[in-house]
Amino acid sequence: MRAPRKNSGRRATATLSTRLLNHVTLQAQPGGDIAARFDDVSLSLGRFSAEAFERARKLRVGLPLSTFASGSREIDKEVRTLVRRLAGRGLIEYRLGHSRSGDLVVIEPQVPDYWPRVPQLGNADTLVLSRFAYMRRRANKMVLESPRAGALFKICDSKIAVVLVALSAPQRIEQLRRQKDFPGLTLLALLVDCQILFKVDAGDGLRPAEGDDNLVLWDFHDLLFHARSTEGRHANPLGGAYPYADMIAPLPAVRPPWPGKKIDLREASPTPAEAVSRAATLLRERHSTRDFDDRRPITLAELARFLDSTARVQAELKTTLDQGGGGPELAYTVRPYPSGGASYELELYLAVDKCEGLPRGFYHYDAGAHALVPIEVRSNQLDALLKSAAFAMGVNAAPQILLTIAARFGRVSWKYSSIAYALILKDVGALMQTFYVMATDLDLGGCAIGTNNIELFAKMTGQQFHAEGPVGQFALGRGAKPQALR
Ligand SMILES: Cc1cc2nc3c(=O)[nH]c(=O)nc-3n(C[C@H](O)[C@H](O)[C@H](O)COP(=O)(O)O)c2cc1C
């Protein structure tokens, strides 16, 4: 009798291919240009040879990366450029599968510059799932995601789930390879590249070992909320898209009253107009300004007053964790706006387009020293930041100054469990209202902005998105004229 065959883990290797999203087609234009067409849009991708277009046709079903990704022939370089351009515009996905069967996984990029990389893995490596990774149902498919990942993985073969469950505890690759359902090293490597899996060394604790110290303090739901409720690290629809306008009526602007006898407050406090306080007047006058008078930009002196009155550190104090003087020393500050636990984790970064007396550029506000520190950034990044603020306000011109409110997340999560990110957003609200009121007082105009691009900020500042990142934006300048509601 023949001995049963040993499972060597050397099954046919799955191929990694790139393919066009379903709704995208490629068209050769007269003159040699190739255009991508989707949703009534025609996007020129540049000039390519007829041979490159011929090979690009395979992108419909899947063009193996190995056929062009590292080749040195001119045609390989052309195809690489074309695929990179499609990738940069979010028009392709990647497929891992065997040629004659269906997909094992489909990889959907979540950040604009995602490119699948397959790091070397050896039998002696030990892998484990990131504590930020999760699987969920999306339509009729299961997706594996992580706020840290540059891509999500649509799981098309249920056997992969078995291996993922095993990876909730550290597994040596040589052990995994013996499993009947071993999906192949390429998939594991792609998951390592996306930080859905990570390598552990013997003796490492799983929480701190996950790459860097800035992750230790994050709760799972907080990092997910941060990455999915901002711009830059996901490919979901974002902003005022009214997705349910055809299906569900909007809720009324004012809540229908509770039944019961009303106590009429107008009778309780008949305020004569002249008795309205200065604070109440400022609150009534406050409004959002989206158009700015670029012939008379805000001045450096006005900006200095604005920052002094809204965000400057007024005093510093020290205490210890326990009242008896034990535990680590804690330092606190006093500032004009309230902050949960007096954490004051919010930092201000200024994208200056027009300000009399201050060169165009990107600055950090040092709230302790009451000073602006220039940060060198690429001019296309500064333009992109200002442009997206104009877009969010529905205007053409950039605001004179765009304040990015960034959070040093660990300052809050070092103390608070479960509520850290929520507290940060509440602090942003308190600061925004402080900005509005002070802008009104100084006869300036301002507007809160509901979106912020965490990936762009990370590129501009060189900081990881989970260490310090934007949680709010505020446009500031000299208002052109009062604006209607948005
Ligand atoms: C959290 C928050 C986010 C906002 N986001 C935007 C925005 O992205 N674009 C915009 O034009 N206005 C934005 N606004 C301004 C509101 O549209 C504005 O406050 C509202 O229409 C009421 O008008 P008023 O501020 O002039 O009283 C935002 C306001 C807040 C508080």
PDBQT file of the ligand as one rigid body, heavy atoms in Angstrom, charges set to zero:
ROOT
HETATM    1  C1  LIG A 501     -19.416  70.232  12.837  1.00  0.00    +0.000 C 
HETATM    2  C2  LIG A 501     -19.777  71.180  11.735  1.00  0.00    +0.000 A 
HETATM    3  C3  LIG A 501     -19.420  70.869  10.446  1.00  0.00    +0.000 A 
HETATM    4  C4  LIG A 501     -19.703  71.752   9.410  1.00  0.00    +0.000 A 
HETATM    5  N1  LIG A 501     -19.282  71.448   8.149  1.00  0.00    +0.000 NA
HETATM    6  C5  LIG A 501     -19.483  72.311   7.151  1.00  0.00    +0.000 A 
HETATM    7  C6  LIG A 501     -18.962  72.057   5.854  1.00  0.00    +0.000 A 
HETATM    8  O1  LIG A 501     -18.277  71.058   5.614  1.00  0.00    +0.000 OA
HETATM    9  N2  LIG A 501     -19.206  72.947   4.871  1.00  0.00    +0.000 N 
HETATM   10  C7  LIG A 501     -19.933  74.087   5.107  1.00  0.00    +0.000 A 
HETATM   11  O2  LIG A 501     -20.095  74.869   4.182  1.00  0.00    +0.000 OA
HETATM   12  N3  LIG A 501     -20.432  74.367   6.335  1.00  0.00    +0.000 NA
HETATM   13  C8  LIG A 501     -20.220  73.519   7.370  1.00  0.00    +0.000 A 
HETATM   14  N4  LIG A 501     -20.684  73.800   8.626  1.00  0.00    +0.000 N 
HETATM   15  C9  LIG A 501     -21.412  75.040   8.871  1.00  0.00    +0.000 C 
HETATM   16  C10 LIG A 501     -22.902  74.764   8.958  1.00  0.00    +0.000 C 
HETATM   17  O3  LIG A 501     -23.388  74.511   7.676  1.00  0.00    +0.000 OA
HETATM   18  C11 LIG A 501     -23.580  75.980   9.591  1.00  0.00    +0.000 C 
HETATM   19  O4  LIG A 501     -23.137  76.097  10.917  1.00  0.00    +0.000 OA
HETATM   20  C12 LIG A 501     -25.093  75.846   9.562  1.00  0.00    +0.000 C 
HETATM   21  O5  LIG A 501     -25.581  75.886   8.250  1.00  0.00    +0.000 OA
HETATM   22  C13 LIG A 501     -25.758  76.970  10.346  1.00  0.00    +0.000 C 
HETATM   23  O6  LIG A 501     -25.425  78.227   9.775  1.00  0.00    +0.000 OA
HETATM   24  P1  LIG A 501     -24.672  79.366  10.602  1.00  0.00    +0.000 P 
HETATM   25  O7  LIG A 501     -23.391  78.771  11.138  1.00  0.00    +0.000 OA
HETATM   26  O8  LIG A 501     -24.415  80.459   9.619  1.00  0.00    +0.000 OA
HETATM   27  O9  LIG A 501     -25.569  79.767  11.714  1.00  0.00    +0.000 OA
HETATM   28  C14 LIG A 501     -20.404  72.942   9.678  1.00  0.00    +0.000 A 
HETATM   29  C15 LIG A 501     -20.771  73.257  10.989  1.00  0.00    +0.000 A 
HETATM   30  C16 LIG A 501     -20.450  72.393  12.009  1.00  0.00    +0.000 A 
HETATM   31  C17 LIG A 501     -20.802  72.765  13.418  1.00  0.00    +0.000 C 
ENDROOT
TORSDOF 0
